[in-house]
């Protein structure tokens, strides 16, 4: 099975611009989560989607948004970019996100390295 | 509040020696615990998980972890370290139907 894929792998943007990152989960996985990784803050949870519905949201400003499509692919968008948004954005998929089935590990993509100048 | 602590930012070990990367947790209810490894410029790779059952969990690449409920710990271990094990290791907790909570990470350096 192909792993989680993320596009693009690297991105350079200017302050004030917006960006869209894409994630394709492992085939058959319906749950997709997004994380931001920075040297100072470590791994911080952004959102979790299951069957096109946002189930959980982290403590990030409204500039960060996401969605999931019917084929489980997911996108996240950051508007009005700030220098502090520079980070590695990781997407992870899980076999299931159904309530009560919480024991499954997540499989991570390689990430998108976003640099804001 | 649910939390994970990795008390060591850096662990250095000689090749061939046993290694331990420490993790403690705080959770109400049953803990689902995970270890992940991250190599430079890569995403996280799943190593192993504890859900229930035996306290000693075996995972990928010869790693294992010991769940200790009384000490609320889930330390990662390997009997004989390899230089290729050098990476960033994350302990994570999944408190029920909520997102993964990660520790800050421990950088493991295996010296030849």
Interface residues (C-beta under 8 A of the other chain):
Chain A: X4 X6 X33 X42 X43 X45 X48 X56 X58 X90 X92 X99 X100 X102 X103 X105 X106 X107 X108 X109 X110 X111 X113
Chain B: X32 X34 X36 X41 X42 X43 X44 X45 X46 X49 X51 X90 X94 X96 X97 X98 X99 X100 X101 X102 X103 X104 X105
